Amino acid sequence: MLGLFKDTPVIGKASTIVKIPSNRLFNFIGTDLMINYPRWSPEVKELEKLTDGPIKLGTVCRQVRIDQGNRSESTFKVKAFDEGARVCFEGVSNPYRCDYVIESINPSDSKITFIFELLSLDLHVRPFEKLVRIAVQDGTERTVHNIKKLIETDQAGLK
């Protein structure tokens, strides 16, 4: 009973190999975030950069999402922007983290690992924690699939 209300994060993690060099994958996810994020995550209905300049460490954005019929608005900050290797966003207004880790496999292929962490659950959601965990894992898998499909399709169109 004592552990009933402990606040354990809900984590989803998924990886895939993408037929694109790691620097191009990084640019797709990080540098061109404002263009591509709503493409790989169609739940994003509005995306606005609140800070000036290009996407970089410290950039703050606001998003409006509709997930499974529920509208939510949040502000997030770029917490890591490691050229060619990692982009991480962390919720400012809500406790979540999105981490995109990019590894070069060879000159033409990369591996992307996406980790989504819901850092705490509201009390009224805790009875549904198992369903939340399933939805988060499904969402991470869908995200890497969407990124792979979009960037490989874009790449094929450039040839």
Backbone as a chain_set.jsonl record, in Angstrom:
{"seq": "MLGLFKDTPVIGKASTIVKIPSNRLFNFIGTDLMINYPRWSPEVKELEKLTDGPIKLGTVCRQVRIDQGNRSESTFKVKAFDEGARVCFEGVSNPYRCDYVIESINPSDSKITFIFELLSLDLHVRPFEKLVRIAVQDGTERTVHNIKKLIETDQAGLK", "coords": {"N": [[0.821, -1.204, 0.0], [2.021, 1.215, 0.654], [3.585, 1.918, -1.563], [1.735, 2.63, -3.415], [1.151, 5.227, -4.347], [3.492, 6.148, -5.431], [5.649, 8.075, -7.53], [6.462, 7.116, -10.439], [8.264, 7.369, -13.444], [6.794, 7.137, -16.724], [7.946, 5.388, -19.372], [8.738, 5.197, -22.777], [10.373, 3.551, -25.443], [11.982, 3.335, -28.568], [13.629, 2.123, -31.507], [15.177, 2.422, -34.758], [16.656, 1.661, -37.935], [17.719, 3.998, -40.294], [17.893, 4.891, -43.642], [19.832, 7.065, -44.214], [22.339, 9.566, -43.912], [23.804, 10.389, -40.701], [24.085, 13.159, -40.115], [22.17, 14.351, -41.76], [19.841, 13.214, -40.753], [19.886, 14.295, -38.181], [19.56, 17.025, -38.828], [16.976, 16.934, -39.921], [15.431, 16.283, -37.683], [16.295, 18.074, -35.637], [17.446, 20.744, -36.507], [15.54, 21.446, -38.48], [13.171, 21.344, -37.068], [10.763, 22.869, -36.758], [9.486, 22.641, -39.179], [9.343, 19.872, -39.653], [8.479, 18.44, -37.311], [5.569, 18.576, -36.938], [4.984, 16.982, -39.111], [5.988, 14.365, -38.608], [4.677, 13.881, -36.293], [1.568, 13.911, -36.336], [-0.314, 14.644, -34.472], [0.33, 17.091, -33.526], [-0.99, 20.164, -33.703], [-0.576, 22.874, -33.613], [2.409, 24.75, -33.669], [4.814, 26.735, -32.304], [7.603, 28.827, -32.21], [9.058, 30.325, -29.473], [11.3, 31.714, -28.873], [13.902, 33.709, -30.329], [15.803, 33.243, -33.4], [17.663, 30.386, -34.774], [16.796, 26.874, -34.203], [18.176, 25.647, -31.267], [20.246, 24.844, -28.401], [18.412, 25.65, -25.576], [16.3, 26.869, -26.929], [12.865, 27.719, -26.899], [9.626, 26.431, -27.291], [6.109, 26.394, -28.108], [3.42, 24.155, -28.121], [0.383, 22.81, -29.457], [-1.492, 20.005, -29.071], [-3.494, 17.239, -30.196], [-4.289, 14.448, -28.787], [-5.597, 11.331, -29.021], [-8.159, 12.447, -29.077], [-8.012, 14.287, -27.013], [-7.243, 17.571, -26.198], [-4.243, 19.3, -25.673], [-1.988, 21.711, -24.387], [1.332, 22.749, -24.37], [4.522, 23.937, -23.245], [7.844, 23.659, -24.298], [11.398, 23.097, -23.912], [14.537, 23.145, -25.574], [16.805, 20.951, -24.445], [19.068, 19.517, -25.025], [21.299, 19.681, -27.721], [23.121, 18.321, -29.603], [25.155, 18.388, -32.148], [24.531, 16.34, -34.869], [24.158, 14.122, -33.233], [22.304, 14.122, -30.994], [19.122, 15.27, -29.908], [17.177, 16.801, -27.529], [14.154, 17.467, -25.928], [12.453, 19.11, -23.322], [9.659, 19.264, -21.234], [8.386, 22.362, -20.137], [6.108, 23.409, -19.062], [4.771, 21.091, -18.493], [5.498, 17.84, -17.123], [7.545, 16.206, -19.0], [9.766, 14.441, -21.269], [11.423, 14.336, -24.377], [13.595, 12.507, -26.194], [15.906, 12.245, -28.715], [18.152, 10.167, -30.029], [20.893, 9.833, -32.089], [22.782, 7.723, -34.092], [25.595, 7.059, -36.083], [25.717, 4.531, -38.45], [27.023, 3.759, -40.742], [28.488, 5.526, -43.569], [26.089, 6.037, -45.006], [23.873, 5.22, -43.532], [21.898, 5.425, -40.537], [21.121, 5.104, -37.036], [18.262, 5.67, -35.194], [17.146, 6.38, -31.978], [14.386, 6.808, -30.065], [13.249, 8.183, -27.114], [10.668, 8.57, -24.941], [9.599, 10.188, -22.086], [7.281, 10.338, -19.606], [7.249, 12.157, -16.952], [5.829, 12.301, -14.572], [2.651, 11.255, -13.308], [-0.645, 12.543, -13.214], [-2.723, 12.399, -10.338], [-5.371, 11.485, -10.811], [-5.016, 9.97, -13.071], [-3.458, 7.832, -12.453], [-4.728, 5.298, -11.788], [-4.966, 4.234, -14.3], [-2.496, 3.621, -15.219], [-1.212, 1.418, -16.472], [-2.464, 1.337, -19.005], [-1.65, 3.851, -19.92], [1.104, 3.428, -20.1], [1.186, 1.542, -22.194], [0.116, 3.107, -24.287], [2.084, 5.109, -24.463], [4.344, 3.606, -25.225], [3.435, 2.608, -27.695], [3.216, 5.061, -29.007], [5.924, 5.897, -29.144], [6.998, 3.985, -30.851], [5.489, 4.47, -33.156], [6.367, 7.045, -33.722], [9.166, 6.734, -34.42], [8.821, 5.148, -36.658], [7.346, 6.888, -38.32], [9.202, 8.994, -38.683], [11.281, 7.628, -40.017], [9.932, 6.778, -42.372], [9.13, 9.266, -43.495], [11.615, 10.675, -43.873], [13.088, 8.937, -45.487], [11.419, 8.814, -47.699], [11.471, 11.499, -48.474], [14.188, 11.663, -49.132], [14.327, 9.858, -51.266], [12.898, 11.291, -53.121], [14.664, 13.282, -53.742], [16.547, 12.169, -55.346]], "CA": [[0.0, 0.0, 0.0], [2.864, 2.399, 0.726], [4.072, 2.263, -2.891], [0.597, 2.858, -4.296], [1.145, 6.557, -4.948], [4.834, 6.599, -5.828], [5.655, 8.736, -8.828], [7.459, 6.521, -11.317], [8.055, 7.845, -14.817], [6.332, 6.225, -17.759], [8.971, 5.529, -20.41], [8.635, 4.431, -24.015], [11.637, 3.616, -26.185], [11.945, 2.6, -29.83], [14.764, 2.405, -32.394], [15.126, 1.881, -36.113], [17.731, 2.051, -38.849], [17.228, 4.888, -41.334], [18.829, 4.957, -44.771], [20.187, 8.478, -44.354], [23.495, 9.891, -43.062], [23.418, 10.904, -39.388], [23.953, 14.619, -40.113], [20.877, 14.675, -42.397], [18.811, 12.821, -39.789], [19.916, 15.322, -37.147], [18.952, 18.251, -39.38], [15.545, 16.68, -40.08], [14.794, 16.3, -36.361], [16.681, 19.216, -34.823], [17.534, 22.021, -37.199], [14.277, 21.703, -39.19], [12.097, 20.929, -36.166], [9.511, 23.6, -36.96], [8.87, 22.128, -40.402], [9.157, 18.417, -39.676], [7.82, 17.856, -36.144], [4.159, 18.281, -37.214], [4.887, 15.937, -40.135], [6.159, 13.034, -38.016], [3.723, 13.757, -35.188], [0.383, 14.629, -36.816], [-1.109, 15.119, -33.337], [0.708, 18.492, -33.312], [-1.876, 21.018, -34.496], [0.062, 24.194, -33.638], [3.782, 24.745, -33.172], [5.296, 28.113, -32.355], [8.881, 29.065, -31.541], [8.897, 31.491, -28.606], [12.585, 32.403, -28.799], [14.416, 34.118, -31.637], [16.944, 32.537, -33.965], [17.477, 28.988, -35.167], [16.652, 25.881, -33.141], [19.46, 25.401, -30.616], [20.136, 24.659, -26.964], [17.703, 26.744, -24.931], [15.121, 27.305, -27.68], [11.587, 27.404, -26.252], [8.503, 26.333, -28.231], [4.776, 26.069, -27.59], [2.685, 23.27, -29.019], [-0.969, 22.353, -29.151], [-1.644, 18.643, -29.592], [-4.733, 16.516, -29.938], [-3.938, 13.037, -28.62], [-6.763, 10.493, -28.745], [-9.303, 13.317, -28.842], [-7.77, 15.225, -25.92], [-6.417, 18.727, -26.549], [-3.317, 19.752, -24.638], [-1.049, 22.749, -24.777], [2.503, 22.728, -23.508], [5.729, 24.647, -23.631], [9.023, 22.821, -24.076], [12.688, 23.743, -24.108], [15.588, 22.272, -26.092], [17.746, 20.696, -23.339], [20.307, 19.006, -25.624], [21.354, 19.902, -29.161], [24.473, 17.854, -29.903], [25.209, 18.299, -33.613], [24.681, 15.021, -35.458], [24.073, 13.008, -32.287], [21.204, 14.081, -30.027], [18.231, 16.407, -29.673], [16.3, 16.474, -26.406], [13.202, 18.501, -25.529], [11.89, 18.836, -22.01], [8.501, 20.089, -20.935], [8.518, 23.438, -19.157], [4.804, 23.528, -18.418], [4.327, 19.739, -18.144], [6.684, 17.019, -16.848], [7.858, 15.172, -19.982], [11.028, 14.58, -21.989], [11.534, 13.659, -25.667], [15.027, 12.411, -26.465], [16.2, 11.63, -30.007], [19.571, 9.841, -30.064], [21.243, 9.463, -33.462], [24.087, 7.078, -34.207], [25.997, 6.739, -37.453], [26.011, 3.113, -38.654], [28.022, 3.847, -41.809], [28.264, 6.84, -44.197], [24.757, 6.251, -45.585], [22.809, 4.735, -42.655], [21.925, 5.881, -39.149], [20.163, 4.515, -36.11], [17.602, 6.633, -34.318], [16.468, 5.862, -30.798], [13.513, 7.825, -29.479], [12.824, 7.866, -25.752], [9.696, 9.526, -24.401], [9.395, 9.988, -20.655], [6.254, 11.081, -18.9], [7.99, 12.154, -15.696], [4.904, 12.025, -13.474], [1.243, 11.114, -13.697], [-1.621, 13.163, -12.325], [-3.349, 11.434, -9.439], [-6.578, 10.901, -11.401], [-4.616, 9.1, -14.181], [-2.691, 6.696, -11.933], [-5.396, 3.993, -11.899], [-4.873, 3.797, -15.689], [-1.068, 3.666, -15.546], [-0.862, 0.362, -17.439], [-2.918, 1.812, -20.319], [-0.783, 4.963, -20.288], [2.383, 2.838, -20.524], [0.972, 0.948, -23.52], [-0.044, 4.214, -25.238], [3.385, 5.766, -24.617], [5.198, 2.723, -26.035], [2.901, 2.659, -29.067], [3.565, 6.364, -29.557], [7.349, 5.954, -29.494], [7.187, 3.153, -32.042], [4.89, 5.193, -34.283], [7.237, 8.193, -34.003], [10.351, 6.341, -35.204], [8.325, 4.674, -37.957], [6.993, 8.069, -39.114], [10.436, 9.69, -39.055], [11.947, 6.8, -41.031], [9.164, 6.836, -43.605], [9.196, 10.623, -44.053], [12.941, 11.084, -44.33], [13.492, 8.09, -46.613], [10.615, 9.249, -48.848], [12.048, 12.787, -48.899], [15.485, 11.357, -49.728], [14.073, 9.23, -52.581], [12.429, 12.347, -54.011], [15.8, 14.12, -54.121], [17.418, 11.45, -56.285]], "C": [[0.857, 1.257, 0.0], [3.335, 2.851, -0.649], [2.971, 2.627, -3.863], [0.663, 4.201, -5.021], [2.539, 7.05, -5.309], [4.788, 7.13, -7.261], [6.777, 8.148, -9.683], [7.197, 6.999, -12.739], [7.537, 6.731, -15.723], [7.264, 6.455, -18.951], [8.649, 4.614, -21.587], [9.924, 4.611, -24.79], [11.516, 2.765, -27.443], [13.128, 3.044, -30.687], [14.491, 1.84, -33.778], [16.353, 2.356, -36.876], [17.094, 2.877, -39.976], [18.299, 4.997, -42.408], [19.118, 6.42, -45.117], [21.413, 8.732, -43.474], [23.049, 10.577, -41.761], [23.265, 12.425, -39.37], [22.624, 15.054, -40.743], [19.719, 14.333, -41.458], [18.732, 13.86, -38.669], [19.241, 16.612, -37.625], [17.441, 18.114, -39.502], [14.818, 16.838, -38.743], [15.057, 17.597, -35.614], [16.588, 20.543, -35.537], [16.205, 22.407, -37.853], [13.053, 21.264, -38.385], [10.761, 21.592, -36.496], [8.758, 23.117, -38.197], [8.454, 20.669, -40.229], [8.426, 17.82, -38.489], [6.331, 17.603, -36.385], [3.975, 17.209, -38.293], [5.023, 14.554, -39.507], [5.234, 12.805, -36.835], [2.46, 14.538, -35.554], [-0.557, 15.083, -35.699], [-0.82, 16.59, -33.036], [-0.116, 19.361, -34.267], [-1.35, 22.445, -34.603], [1.455, 24.036, -33.073], [4.339, 26.146, -33.377], [6.611, 28.21, -31.584], [8.746, 30.367, -30.768], [10.19, 32.282, -28.436], [13.063, 32.709, -30.212], [15.559, 33.219, -32.091], [16.628, 31.092, -34.317], [17.273, 28.08, -33.949], [18.047, 25.576, -32.599], [19.195, 25.126, -29.142], [19.457, 25.884, -26.358], [16.482, 27.264, -25.67], [13.854, 26.846, -26.949], [10.483, 27.44, -27.308], [7.215, 26.047, -27.472], [4.102, 25.176, -28.617], [1.278, 23.033, -28.5], [-1.105, 21.005, -29.841], [-3.067, 18.158, -29.341], [-4.372, 15.039, -29.974], [-5.178, 12.271, -28.192], [-7.962, 11.35, -28.332], [-9.114, 14.348, -27.741], [-6.816, 16.332, -26.347], [-5.514, 19.072, -25.377], [-2.393, 20.802, -25.23], [0.132, 22.669, -23.829], [3.624, 23.562, -24.108], [6.891, 23.712, -23.354], [10.282, 23.576, -24.45], [13.681, 22.723, -24.647], [16.65, 22.151, -25.007], [19.064, 20.114, -23.832], [20.206, 19.215, -27.128], [22.799, 19.611, -29.582], [24.544, 17.514, -31.383], [25.478, 16.872, -34.09], [24.415, 13.857, -34.533], [22.815, 12.97, -31.411], [20.442, 15.402, -29.996], [17.287, 15.971, -28.555], [15.452, 17.685, -26.061], [12.655, 18.113, -24.168], [10.738, 19.794, -21.752], [8.815, 21.128, -19.875], [7.228, 23.513, -18.354], [4.254, 22.179, -17.95], [5.573, 18.864, -17.971], [6.897, 15.881, -17.871], [9.201, 15.462, -20.629], [10.96, 13.754, -23.262], [13.01, 13.664, -26.05], [15.242, 11.62, -27.753], [17.712, 11.418, -30.071], [19.88, 9.27, -31.442], [22.656, 8.887, -33.475], [24.368, 6.789, -35.67], [26.341, 5.256, -37.521], [27.14, 2.991, -39.687], [27.735, 5.172, -42.531], [26.844, 7.084, -44.719], [23.594, 5.815, -44.687], [23.013, 5.226, -41.222], [20.929, 5.078, -38.332], [19.578, 5.652, -35.288], [16.951, 5.88, -33.174], [15.681, 7.022, -30.209], [13.056, 7.338, -28.123], [11.876, 8.971, -25.304], [9.482, 9.186, -22.94], [8.306, 10.923, -20.16], [6.715, 11.043, -17.446], [7.115, 11.988, -14.46], [3.492, 11.94, -14.036], [0.362, 11.851, -12.703], [-2.316, 12.063, -11.529], [-4.549, 10.737, -10.077], [-6.252, 9.94, -12.561], [-3.951, 7.818, -13.671], [-3.416, 5.35, -11.978], [-5.285, 3.395, -13.316], [-3.421, 3.727, -16.159], [-0.676, 2.618, -16.58], [-1.271, 0.776, -18.858], [-2.061, 2.968, -20.821], [0.549, 4.435, -20.793], [2.272, 2.223, -21.924], [0.87, 2.05, -24.576], [1.282, 4.92, -25.493], [4.311, 4.907, -25.477], [4.735, 2.708, -27.493], [3.289, 3.972, -29.75], [5.029, 6.473, -29.942], [7.624, 5.135, -30.746], [6.636, 3.839, -33.293], [5.778, 6.371, -34.694], [8.446, 7.783, -34.833], [9.948, 5.828, -36.582], [8.019, 5.865, -38.871], [8.229, 8.83, -39.571], [11.136, 8.934, -40.173], [11.236, 6.933, -42.381], [9.288, 8.209, -44.275], [10.564, 10.946, -44.632], [13.421, 10.225, -45.496], [12.688, 8.439, -47.863], [11.143, 10.576, -49.389], [13.359, 12.557, -49.626], [15.302, 10.766, -51.131], [13.62, 10.282, -53.578], [13.543, 13.264, -54.479], [16.669, 13.47, -55.179], [16.988, 11.656, -57.711]], "O": [[0.469, 2.265, -0.59], [3.473, 4.052, -0.884], [3.249, 2.907, -5.029], [0.271, 4.297, -6.184], [2.743, 8.252, -5.476], [3.987, 6.683, -8.083], [7.908, 8.633, -9.651], [6.051, 7.032, -13.189], [7.81, 5.55, -15.509], [7.362, 7.566, -19.472], [8.335, 3.435, -21.421], [10.505, 5.696, -24.796], [11.023, 1.638, -27.406], [13.574, 4.189, -30.605], [13.695, 0.918, -33.953], [16.999, 3.334, -36.499], [16.065, 2.496, -40.535], [19.479, 5.175, -42.102], [18.708, 6.931, -46.16], [21.511, 8.16, -42.388], [22.028, 11.265, -41.738], [22.391, 12.936, -38.67], [22.022, 16.03, -40.296], [18.737, 15.072, -41.378], [17.64, 14.255, -38.259], [18.445, 17.209, -36.901], [16.705, 19.06, -39.222], [13.745, 17.437, -38.668], [14.14, 18.165, -35.018], [15.743, 21.375, -35.206], [15.794, 23.565, -37.786], [12.035, 20.864, -38.949], [9.73, 20.92, -36.508], [7.53, 23.182, -38.246], [7.35, 20.279, -40.61], [7.797, 16.773, -38.638], [5.852, 16.514, -36.069], [2.912, 16.593, -38.373], [4.25, 13.654, -39.837], [5.025, 11.666, -36.418], [2.294, 15.685, -35.14], [-1.501, 15.83, -35.956], [-1.614, 17.261, -32.377], [0.048, 19.293, -35.485], [-1.643, 23.146, -35.572], [1.669, 23.287, -32.12], [4.333, 26.672, -34.49], [6.717, 27.738, -30.452], [8.366, 31.393, -31.332], [10.173, 33.397, -27.914], [12.67, 32.043, -31.17], [16.193, 32.533, -31.29], [15.495, 30.632, -34.181], [17.544, 28.474, -32.814], [18.974, 25.287, -33.355], [18.05, 25.171, -28.691], [19.877, 27.017, -26.596], [15.699, 28.025, -25.101], [13.788, 25.725, -26.447], [10.417, 28.365, -28.117], [7.229, 25.532, -26.354], [4.198, 25.407, -29.822], [1.016, 23.05, -27.298], [-0.865, 20.881, -31.042], [-3.744, 18.598, -28.413], [-4.177, 14.454, -31.04], [-5.741, 12.529, -27.128], [-8.679, 11.034, -27.382], [-9.977, 15.205, -27.553], [-5.706, 16.059, -26.805], [-5.961, 19.131, -24.232], [-2.066, 20.775, -26.417], [-0.047, 22.535, -22.618], [3.656, 23.843, -25.306], [6.934, 23.05, -22.317], [10.248, 24.554, -25.196], [13.672, 21.566, -24.229], [17.32, 23.131, -24.681], [20.075, 20.203, -23.135], [19.165, 18.961, -27.734], [23.58, 20.517, -29.872], [24.049, 16.472, -31.815], [26.504, 16.275, -33.765], [24.438, 12.708, -34.975], [22.31, 11.887, -31.117], [21.023, 16.486, -30.05], [16.674, 14.906, -28.627], [15.966, 18.795, -25.918], [12.422, 16.936, -23.892], [10.838, 20.99, -22.023], [9.425, 20.826, -18.849], [7.247, 23.66, -17.132], [3.364, 22.135, -17.1], [6.596, 19.12, -18.605], [6.485, 14.745, -17.639], [9.714, 16.578, -20.552], [10.5, 12.613, -23.244], [13.604, 14.731, -26.21], [14.814, 10.472, -27.867], [18.469, 12.385, -30.158], [19.215, 8.344, -31.906], [23.594, 9.482, -32.944], [23.493, 6.333, -36.405], [27.161, 4.772, -36.742], [28.081, 2.217, -39.513], [26.811, 5.882, -42.134], [26.439, 8.238, -44.858], [22.436, 6.023, -45.051], [24.14, 5.416, -40.763], [20.014, 4.456, -38.872], [20.305, 6.488, -34.753], [16.285, 4.866, -33.382], [16.235, 8.076, -29.898], [12.541, 6.228, -27.987], [12.233, 10.149, -25.288], [9.217, 8.035, -22.594], [8.407, 12.144, -20.284], [6.589, 10.015, -16.781], [7.606, 11.576, -13.409], [3.19, 12.484, -15.098], [0.592, 11.793, -11.495], [-2.47, 10.938, -12.004], [-4.728, 9.531, -9.905], [-7.12, 9.178, -12.987], [-3.894, 6.823, -14.394], [-2.76, 4.331, -12.191], [-5.487, 2.196, -13.504], [-3.15, 3.771, -17.359], [0.117, 2.907, -17.477], [-0.507, 0.585, -19.805], [-1.775, 3.056, -22.015], [1.074, 4.925, -21.793], [3.178, 2.377, -22.743], [1.471, 1.939, -25.645], [1.572, 5.291, -26.63], [4.989, 5.427, -26.364], [5.552, 2.788, -28.411], [3.647, 3.985, -30.928], [5.351, 7.08, -30.964], [8.401, 5.552, -31.605], [7.25, 3.789, -34.359], [5.919, 6.658, -35.882], [8.732, 8.415, -35.85], [10.659, 6.051, -37.563], [8.382, 5.861, -40.047], [8.3, 9.265, -40.72], [11.542, 9.534, -41.169], [11.875, 7.173, -43.405], [9.524, 8.297, -45.48], [10.663, 11.438, -45.756], [14.09, 10.727, -46.399], [13.216, 8.368, -48.973], [11.252, 10.763, -50.601], [13.616, 13.2, -50.644], [16.022, 11.121, -52.063], [13.928, 10.176, -54.765], [13.4, 13.952, -55.49], [17.45, 14.152, -55.842], [17.613, 11.121, -58.628]]}, "num_chains": 1, "name": "protein.A"}
